């Protein structure tokens, strides 16, 4: 009980995959979707990772290196992610962002807030959940 348990995580994932597959017969399993932007030296400048499953896509992680911000890399990541999600048959994308991260970025790109959890992870902050129809 307590800290990380990779074996437990894998067992839970495997069992949930079975439940999900039974509930969505005929739908291929979820697939990872990643976008990477490297600088001229090959160093990671920005990246986005998430998934597609059925008609839905989800963004799990987005990051742009400090010295590469405000250069349009976030918009590039989002455009490439959404393009691939559409190609895979998705018609909407979900993402969450804490208020101290980038919910405004997603809103500027057509995402709308669908709900938020206040005081997460600390008092005064919120976990904002957004969706965009593709």
C-alpha angles and dihedrals in degrees: 000000000000127000131044117319111186093185092054092046091052093047092050092047092050093049093046090048088059092051092046093048091051092049094048103039111179093025115109115239121267116283130205116246119196136173122194129189117192126190125236090278093053093253118140109263100169141351145180129196133183142118147262125218124168108320095338133086128189132198112216104172134018125175137168120187113248095244091048097053121117090028095103096258094125091053090048092051092049094047093050092045092050092045092054092044089055091047088054091053101261120147099187142027130212127203137167125210131175115237089248090056123051118304089134090057091057093044090053087056096054102273117136127207112249098178144333138211110224122219094021122166092354135003111283095023128092139203104233119203117203138182136195125194110221 
